[in-house]
């Protein structure tokens, strides 16, 4: 199966969509890096207070909820 996306780069709306599609891999890597950052801090950062760890867990939980809501 193949898919072809066609953008009319003379139209600003299409150019923005094209730029977003071309950056999709970067966005995916950025999200994975952020996820790893959260996990690493929760698991290994011994300098975090209980309240800070709770905050990281809250952010992490919400992150996973948002991913699931968006089918990722």
Residue, then its C-alpha position, 0 to 999 in steps of 0.5 A: x500500500x502506498x500513500x502520496x501527499x500533495x501540497x501546493x507550496x504556493x498556498x500558505x496553508x499548504x506550506x504550513x501543513x507541509x512544514x509540519x509533516x516534514x517535522x513529524x520525526x523531530x516532534x516524535x523524537x522530542x516527545x520521546x526525549x521528554x518522556x524519558x526525561x520524566x521517567x528518569x527524574x522520577x526513578x533516579x533523581x534522589x534530590x527530588x522532594x516528595x512533593x516534586x516527585x508527586x508533581x513529576x508523576x502527575x505530569x507523567x500520568x497526564x502525558x500518557x493520558x494525552x497520548x492515549x486520547x490521541x491514539x499515540 
